[in-house]
Amino acid sequence: MEKVTYFDVEYANSKNKAICQMGIVCEDYNDHEPVYPELDIYVNPEEGFDNNCIRVHGITSSMVKDAPNFPQIWKDVEKYFTHAVIIGHNVASSDLDALVKNLRKYNIDIPEFYYICTYDLARKFIPSYAVANYSLATLCEYFEIDIDSEHNAFDDACACSDLFNAMVEAYDINVDDYVQKYYPNDTFVHTSYIDAAVLRKAISEFYGVVRGFSIDNVITQEEIEYITSWRDSNIQYADHKEVYDIVSVIDSILEDNIITLDEITRLQKCMKEYLDDMSTNPVTLATQILDGILKGITVDGEISEAECKNLRQWLYDNIYLSDHFPFDKAMEVLDSVLEDSVITKDEAAYINAMINEMLNPIDCLKEEVNSVDGKHVCLSGNFDYGQKSDVEAYIVSKGGTIDSSVKKTTDILMVGNGECQAYSNGTYGTKVKKALEYNKKGCNIQIIREADFFASVK
């Protein structure tokens, strides 16, 4: 064994293991001299991020949006892996698995890989009573090895190098006895990634949209086009059974390019069966459906009296949503306009404007904030400025105090540019929703976007 490559990756999601960072250290095993330069590379995975992965490594889509993609990087790093032994922690099931999945994703030939796993070595030579577990961090602590930043791919690769050499020395390991050939899992098929929470929201909101289409018992051409567009945008997720079933129904009812009310009912029934099996909080689900209904009745650009009356009836039927945005606002607007049971053109325009405000509260309610000095600030989502801890540190340095959640005493709610994918309602998250509800009760929480805040302070 001569050339060894210490290797670690972080990936955007656990389904496809789309790599967003690679750490590589390649050296001659006998004299520990570098064979190629050390690499700490960020990668644009070109697909969605899983929030669980973000919580582990802190890398967001906004941080790697301008980074090269995997094929651009592979042509420069392939030499690190050929005619080498790859060493890492859980390297076969995690890092090499991710590497192979990314090679397959881009139809790149897969070379032969040989590896040694530091996790397997630790399990063989270190008794279980000596360590709490066999994680990289625990083993490094056991051997008094410093990790600069755990779950940073480059720092973990460096730590693996130190750990491997420490175990070889401590237990007089003949490393050639532990080199294994890597055999890729042949069953992997790359599929478009979507976060489970986003998928649930997409379906529940679409159900509401379709409900909004039928609320006046008329299906317009604009509404047919919306359904077609939803089908085309979500066909990529048809490996999920619920999406496949919905798309199949849409394809069936669109065969003659006409959608009847009976067909709309059939489409709603298909989605309702899925929604009935969901474990989502009932208030969250109903609010997502309400969002969809509001979008549905505005798709064709016209608000009718029938739509307003039927929407108000839906609100009364779901009165348990009282005190949850945007229920109260919608009820207030409709009660006001329908007081005389007549909808004028001006009133229809007013309702349309109010619905757009309810659907886009951040854009409509954002305010300029020039200072956070002496103010309580809560953060929501992911930030271009850096990790949330970086934004918190900046705010504290400017005299602000961080609130971990939205409270009545919160002064500012700042929404990151890379908003979290798993927002529960519309284009905003639960923190925005809570701030709006507090404001309705007399609080004055300013809601701002990250970009607007940093533009104003500059």
Secondary structure as GFF3:
##gff-version 3
##sequence-region A 1 458
A	DSSP	beta_strand	3	11	.	.	.	ID=ss1
A	DSSP	beta_strand	19	28	.	.	.	ID=ss2
A	DSSP	beta_strand	39	42	.	.	.	ID=ss3
A	DSSP	alpha_helix	51	57	.	.	.	ID=ss4
A	DSSP	alpha_helix	61	64	.	.	.	ID=ss5
A	DSSP	alpha_helix	70	81	.	.	.	ID=ss6
A	DSSP	beta_strand	85	88	.	.	.	ID=ss7
A	DSSP	pi_helix	91	96	.	.	.	ID=ss8
A	DSSP	alpha_helix	97	105	.	.	.	ID=ss9
A	DSSP	beta_strand	114	117	.	.	.	ID=ss10
A	DSSP	alpha_helix	118	125	.	.	.	ID=ss11
A	DSSP	three_ten_helix	128	130	.	.	.	ID=ss12
A	DSSP	alpha_helix	136	142	.	.	.	ID=ss13
A	DSSP	alpha_helix	153	171	.	.	.	ID=ss14
A	DSSP	three_ten_helix	175	178	.	.	.	ID=ss15
A	DSSP	beta_strand	180	181	.	.	.	ID=ss16
A	DSSP	alpha_helix	196	214	.	.	.	ID=ss17
A	DSSP	alpha_helix	221	234	.	.	.	ID=ss18
A	DSSP	three_ten_helix	235	237	.	.	.	ID=ss19
A	DSSP	alpha_helix	241	253	.	.	.	ID=ss20
A	DSSP	alpha_helix	261	277	.	.	.	ID=ss21
A	DSSP	alpha_helix	282	296	.	.	.	ID=ss22
A	DSSP	alpha_helix	305	317	.	.	.	ID=ss23
A	DSSP	three_ten_helix	319	321	.	.	.	ID=ss24
A	DSSP	alpha_helix	327	337	.	.	.	ID=ss25
A	DSSP	three_ten_helix	338	340	.	.	.	ID=ss26
A	DSSP	alpha_helix	345	359	.	.	.	ID=ss27
A	DSSP	alpha_helix	361	365	.	.	.	ID=ss28
A	DSSP	beta_strand	376	380	.	.	.	ID=ss29
A	DSSP	alpha_helix	388	397	.	.	.	ID=ss30
A	DSSP	beta_strand	401	403	.	.	.	ID=ss31
A	DSSP	beta_strand	412	415	.	.	.	ID=ss32
A	DSSP	alpha_helix	430	440	.	.	.	ID=ss33
A	DSSP	beta_strand	446	449	.	.	.	ID=ss34
A	DSSP	alpha_helix	450	457	.	.	.	ID=ss35
###
